[in-house]
Amino acid sequence: MHVRVSIIGTGYVGLTTALALAYIGNEVHCIDQNPRVLESLTDGRVPIHEPGIEDLMAMNLSLTFGEWDSFDPASDVVFIAVGTPRKDNGDADLTYVEAVADEIGRRIDEKQALTVAVKSTVPLGTARRVEAILINHFRERGLATRFSVASNPEFLREGAALYDTFYPDRIVVGANESFAVNTLRELYTPILEQTFTPPAGIPRPQGDKLPVFLTTTPTSAELTKYAANAFLAMKISFVNEFAGLAEYVGADITEVARGIGLDDRIGLRYLAAGAGWGGSCFGKDVSAIRHTAAQYGYDMYLVEAAVQANLRQHESIVKKLQARLKVLRGTTIGLLGIAFKPNTDDVRDAPFLSVARRLLELGATVKTHDPVAMPTCRRNHPDLDVIYCDTPEELARDCDALALLTEWDEFRHLDYVKLGQGMRQRIIVDGRNALNRVAIKAVGFTYVGVGR
Ligand SMILES: NC(=O)c1ccc[n+]([C@@H]2O[C@H](COP(=O)([O-])OP(=O)(O)OC[C@H]3O[C@@H](n4cnc5c(N)ncnc54)[C@H](O)[C@@H]3O)[C@@H](O)[C@H]2O)c1
């Protein structure tokens, strides 16, 4: 099927979706309002870090970028993939989504059928709200366009965004009209049936499991996304809570996690104890769904506990440093990793931010190194008074301790003899249980893990 697709918002979700849909044979035009992002994309440069994304950008796909003036009024499907950041009251900010609905309503042509798919993570009722904005415009303009607003939540993981988009577990569509469901099903058919040739560097996983196409109501689709993120956050907080107990009783959480994760009912993923979760989604989504529940006077006990446990987990890294160094004022601490997880440059809500801020409050000097996230951090947190270092060796120089906060592959194979030579004291807090503690201890470091 040849569908004219417009994607609004070219961040982690919008750009990934655009590349994947163009790769499987669609004509895709993307709109963004950020001049920096657009300039980069129209030059063929990718403004974010995602494995495989540069190679797809370099292909000759039917993929274009522009400002709102370039919006294709004949689009068949318009995806909304703009941000929904946290407001001060905890709810998701719908300003961007509503502004997009407004632009679509003003610009779309009279059409036989238009499907608007909301990919952004949005509070319940947002599909209906977008629909109302469009109806107002169509009435004003006297358009008889048949249209449907579907909720099509996104489940990709940053750091594996293209992989997850080409090989999803499921695609969820919540819509009230069957034509929107059918249009999206057709659009996704090459992915649902896995009939495309895998892009170089993003091989198809082994096995013959095909993605499930799950259709439901818009409200259930919207809630599915929040429930998924709340569950994953809770799973990580759960293992972190047990990691804390493991430290008291002398157990090893990595073995306990494997022991429970091998049970199919539990599963091994998202069971790695560490410095706690962060990122652009978990914190704001968990906050938004609690806000929604509060509007009904309904307590989300487990979700609330997941947040509390996570705050304690960020703080636990600082406590481990205090336990070894006693007074932190006057010390120099090197933080290995800024990004909230490896293979991304995203620093939104990264544990690094809360650990660095707390250390600064306590009077320590904070140095940091990250293979890709330093420019993003500098740009988004210009006031954060940390020293950016170009190499791990430069980072370690004159440090009293190091703490690993992001398990980048390159951090797993550092030359600890060399690092240790420049340090004042050889202490390393492995906030991701990712390092070879035997090798590290062998060269004279004090090694401190999480829950072991
Ligand atoms: N990042 C993830 O891992 C992820 C995963 C699943 C769902 N989501 C959800 O998807 C949505 C987008 O997330 P993201 O991380 O891609 O965001 P992002 O901040 O990386 O990108 C959003 C883009 O939208 C653009 N934009 C904002 N308002 C606009 C407007 N009126 N017109 C045109 N462009 C506009 C911004 O300039 C920006 O480039 C959010 O709701 C998020 O919760 C994100």
The ligand as a Tripos MOL2 file, in Angstrom:
@<TRIPOS>MOLECULE
LIG
   44    48     1     0     0
SMALL
NO_CHARGES

@<TRIPOS>ATOM
      1 N1         11.9910    8.6740   24.0250 N.am      1 LIG1
      2 C1         11.4550    7.4880   24.2730 C.2       1 LIG1
      3 O1         12.1520    6.5150   24.5780 O.2       1 LIG1
      4 C2          9.9660    7.3110   24.1640 C.ar      1 LIG1
      5 C3          9.4410    6.0100   24.1200 C.ar      1 LIG1
      6 C4          8.0680    5.8680   24.0170 C.ar      1 LIG1
      7 C5          7.2400    6.9730   24.0220 C.ar      1 LIG1
      8 N2          7.7860    8.2160   24.0850 N.ar      1 LIG1
      9 C6          6.8780    9.3660   24.0500 C.3       1 LIG1
     10 O2          6.9140    9.9170   22.7300 O.3       1 LIG1
     11 C7          6.7980   11.3390   22.7930 C.3       1 LIG1
     12 C8          8.0060   11.9710   22.1220 C.3       1 LIG1
     13 O3          9.1570   11.6160   22.8460 O.3       1 LIG1
     14 P1         10.6250   11.9150   22.3020 P.3       1 LIG1
     15 O4         11.5660   11.3480   23.2940 O.co2     1 LIG1
     16 O5         10.7200   11.4940   20.8850 O.co2     1 LIG1
     17 O6         10.6180   13.5090   22.3890 O.3       1 LIG1
     18 P2         11.7040   14.5430   21.8770 P.3       1 LIG1
     19 O7         11.6980   15.6470   22.8210 O.co2     1 LIG1
     20 O8         12.9820   13.8170   21.5730 O.co2     1 LIG1
     21 O9         11.1250   15.0450   20.4760 O.3       1 LIG1
     22 C9          9.9600   15.7890   20.3300 C.3       1 LIG1
     23 C10        10.1140   16.6620   19.0940 C.3       1 LIG1
     24 O10         8.8560   17.3050   18.8410 O.3       1 LIG1
     25 C11         9.1170   18.6160   18.3670 C.3       1 LIG1
     26 N3          7.9170   19.4430   18.5400 N.ar      1 LIG1
     27 C12         7.3640   19.8810   19.6900 C.ar      1 LIG1
     28 N4          6.2700   20.6310   19.4430 N.ar      1 LIG1
     29 C13         6.1170   20.6610   18.1070 C.ar      1 LIG1
     30 C14         5.1800   21.2650   17.2400 C.ar      1 LIG1
     31 N5          4.1500   21.9810   17.7150 N.pl3     1 LIG1
     32 N6          5.3380   21.1200   15.9200 N.ar      1 LIG1
     33 C15         6.3690   20.3920   15.4260 C.ar      1 LIG1
     34 N7          7.2820   19.7890   16.1920 N.ar      1 LIG1
     35 C16         7.1660   19.9190   17.5240 C.ar      1 LIG1
     36 C17        10.3070   19.0620   19.1810 C.3       1 LIG1
     37 O11        10.9830   20.1340   18.5420 O.3       1 LIG1
     38 C18        11.1460   17.7870   19.2530 C.3       1 LIG1
     39 O12        12.1040   17.7110   18.2090 O.3       1 LIG1
     40 C19         6.6440   11.6920   24.2670 C.3       1 LIG1
     41 O13         5.2960   11.7720   24.5720 O.3       1 LIG1
     42 C20         7.2730   10.4990   24.9480 C.3       1 LIG1
     43 O14         6.7460   10.2950   26.2510 O.3       1 LIG1
     44 C21         9.1210    8.4170   24.1470 C.ar      1 LIG1
@<TRIPOS>BOND
     1     1     2 1
     2     2     3 2
     3     2     4 1
     4     4     5 ar
     5     4    44 ar
     6     5     6 ar
     7     6     7 ar
     8     7     8 ar
     9     8     9 1
    10     8    44 ar
    11     9    10 1
    12     9    42 1
    13    10    11 1
    14    11    12 1
    15    11    40 1
    16    12    13 1
    17    13    14 1
    18    14    15 2
    19    14    16 1
    20    14    17 1
    21    17    18 1
    22    18    19 2
    23    18    20 1
    24    18    21 1
    25    21    22 1
    26    22    23 1
    27    23    24 1
    28    23    38 1
    29    24    25 1
    30    25    26 1
    31    25    36 1
    32    26    27 ar
    33    26    35 ar
    34    27    28 ar
    35    28    29 ar
    36    29    30 ar
    37    29    35 ar
    38    30    31 1
    39    30    32 ar
    40    32    33 ar
    41    33    34 ar
    42    34    35 ar
    43    36    37 1
    44    36    38 1
    45    38    39 1
    46    40    41 1
    47    40    42 1
    48    42    43 1
@<TRIPOS>SUBSTRUCTURE
     1 LIG1         1 GROUP 0 **** ****
